[in-house]
C-alpha cells in the first residue's frame, strides 16, 4: 500500500508539472485535463491539483454553450443572423437550409430542400424573407414567417451562384455567378433589370451602404464598380 501511494504521488507530480507547462503555453484545456487526472489519482486527503483546478476555473472566463447544437447532416457552408438577431439561417452541403431560434437553437422551420448543395442563405434587409443560393444556379426566396418557399419566385444563372447582395433599401438583389455574370433583379418580382459581365468568377458583391447605384463586384483579383443602369426602371 505504501509503494502504491508513492507511485501515485509520482504520477500526480508528473501530471501537475505537465499541466503547468500547458498553462504557460496558454493551452488551458490540456492543462485542465492533466490536473483532473492528477486530482483523481491523488492518494492523500488534500489535493494540490484540485485546488489548482479551482483557481484555474475561477480566475478566467470560460466560453459555455448558450443553446443546443444547430446541426445539419453535412457541412454547413454559411450561417447568418436575422436583422433583429432572433433567428439564424444556415446553408449546408446536405442540400438544405434551416432557420433556427438564436436563443434556444431549436429549428423553427423544417429543412428547406434543394436539388444540390446550398452555398449561402441570407435574410433580406427587413428580415421577412430568406434567399438561398443553390449549386444548380437558381436563387430561391423563402418566407421567414411561414417557413415556405415564395411561389413563382426564382433567379436563374447558367452556372452556380457564388455571391449575392441586397441594396440598402432592399429593393434590388445582385447575384454573381462562377461564369462572371452579375444579374441585378427586382427583389419583389425577381424580374431582371440589369446584367453585367465580368472576366471570371464573381465571388463577392457589396452594395454601397447609401447609394443603390454603386455595386462593388469582386471577380478574381480585381474589385470594380461595374456600371449599373440608372434609368427609372433600375433605380
N, C-alpha and C positions, 0 to 999 in steps of 0.2 A: 504493500500500500504506500509505503514511504517512497519507493522508487517510482511508482506511478505518479504520485503528486509532484515529484521532482521533474519528471518528464513533461508533465502538463505545464509546469511553470516555465520550462524552457520553450515549449511551443507557444505559450501565451506571450512570453517576451519577444519571440521571433515575430509573431503576428503584430504585436504592438509596434515594433520597430518598422515593419513594412507599412503599417498604417500611417506612421509619422512621415515616412518617405513620400507617400501619396499625398498627404496634406501639403507638404512642401511643394509638390508639383501641381497643386490646385486641382487634384483629382479626388474630390471628396467622396463620390460614390464608392470608388475602390477602397479608399481608406476606411469607410464605414463597414464595408464587407469584412475586412480583416479584423476590425475592432469587435464586430459582432461574434466572429468565431473565437476571438480571444476571450471575450466575456463568457461565452458558452463553455469553454474549456477550463476556466479559472477554478482551481481546486480549493481556494480559500474563500472565506465568507466575504471578505472585502475585495472588490474587483476594481483595479485602477482603469481597466479597459471600459467597464461600464460607466464609470464617471466621465471618461473621455468622450464616450458616445453622447452622454447627456449634454456636455458642454458643446460638442460639435453641432448638435441639433438645435440648441437654443441660441447660439451666437450668430446665426446667419438665417436668412430667409430661404426656404426651400419651395420650389415650384410644386404645386399639387394640382391634380386634375380637377376642373370645376364642372365637368359634365361627363356623361358617358362617351365612349369612343364612337365617333361617326365613321362607320366602316362600309366600304364597297367590297365587291368580290374580286376586284383587281386594282391596280394602281390608280390613285387619284391624281388627275392631271392639272386641276385648278380648283381653287376654293376662294370665295369672296363673301363678305358680309353684305347684308341689305343696307340701304342708306340709313335706316333707323337703328341698325345694329341688332335687331330682334331675330333675324334669320341668317342662315348660312346656306349657300348653294354650292354643291361640289359636282365636278365633272370627272368621269372615270373612263379608264380603258375598258371597263366591263360593258360599255355601250349604254350607260345610263347616266342621268343626272338626278340628284336628290336634293330636296330642300329640307333643312333641319332647324329646330329651335336652338338658338345660340346659347341659351342658359342651361337647358336640360340635355341637349344633344340628341333629343328624340326626333325621328323623322316625322315631318308634318305632311309629306306627300308620299305616295307610292313612287318607286323609281320610274323616271320618265324614259321609256325605251327609245333607242335609236338603232339604225342598221349598222353602225360602226362605232368605233371609239369616239367619245365626246372630248374634244380637245379643250374647250373652255365653256363655262357657263357664267353669266354675269347679269346682275339686276339692271333694269332700266333706271334712269335717274330718279324717277318717282317711287321706285321700289315695288310697283304694282305688277310688273311682268319680269320674266327671266328669258334671256336669249341664250340658246345653246348652239354651239358650233360643232358640227359633226364632220368626221373624216370623209363623209360622202359628198362634201361640197355644198351642203344645204344648211342654212341657218333657220332655226325654228324658234317660235315665241310661245311662252307658256304663261298662264295666269298664276301669279303668286298667291292669289286669294282662293281660287278654285282648285288649283293644282292640276289644271288640264291644259292641253295644247290649244292655242288660239286657232280657230278653224280658218282654213283658206289663207294662211299666212306662211310664207316661206321665201327665202332668198337663195337663189341658185348661183353657184360658181362651177365652172367646169372641173376645177381641182379643189383640193381641200382648203377650207377656210382656216387661216392661221392667226388672224388678228381681227379685232373689232373695236369700235369706239363710238360712243354716243355724243352728239353735240350737247353743249351746255344746257340748253333748254329741253333736250330730249326729243326734238322734232326729227333729227336726221340720224341715220345709222350708217357708218362707214365700215365696210368689211374688206379685208385683204386676203389674197389667195397665194398659194405657192407658185402660181404661174405668173405672178407680178401684177395681177389685175386688182384694182381698187374700185369698189362699187359703193356709191352713195345712194341710199334709199330713204324714202319717206317711212318713218317708223310706224305710223298709224296704218298705212296701206301696203307696205312692202314694195311700192312702186319705185322703180329705178329712176333716179333723176340725174345721175352723172356716172361716167365710167372713166377711169384713169389707168394708164398702162405704165408700169414701172419695169425696170430691167430684169428683176428676179424676185424671188420670194419676198412678200411683204409680211414681215414678222411682227411689226409694231405699228399701231395707228394711235395718234393722240390728237384730240381736238384742242384748240386754244380755249382757255377757260372762259373767255368772254366774247370771242369773235368766231361765229359759226362758219365764216368763210375761210378760216385758217385751219388746215388739217395737216399735221405732221405725219409723214409717211417714211418708215424706215425699211429700206429694201437692200439687203446685203450690207455693204459697208457704207452706204450713203443714206443720210437723213435729209429729206427735202419737203418743201411746201408745194405740192402739185397744185396747178390751177383748178379751182372749183368754180363751176358756173355761178355767176352772181345775178342771174335773171330772177324775176319774181317767183318763178316756179321752183327755183332751187335755193331760195332764201329761207 
